[in-house]
Amino acid sequence: MIRNIISTLGSLYTLLVFVWALFSWFDHSKGVLNDIYKALDTLCGPYVGLFRRFIPPLSGIDLSPLIAIVVLQVVVQLLVRIL
């Protein structure tokens, strides 16, 4: 039971980080997209920011969301195996 909850929450947060990263490629300066991006930024920005401090952009490409997703999935899998 608890494994399913952890796995589901991990997958949901992974999806949020992925969508947040995709939003950064598009114009979200006004309208509903801006509201959605602000909400995603509030949820995902601090977590990805942890990795952004240590991983500089390579040729203008920010890999911190990718690393954040990988670390999140590893932690979720470890928690699921421990429990």
Buried (B, 14 or more C-beta within 10 A) or exposed (E): EEEEEBBEEBEEBBEBBBEBBEBEEEEBEEEEEEEBBEEBBEEBEEBBEEBBEEBEEEEEEBBBBBBBBEEBBEEBEEBBEEE
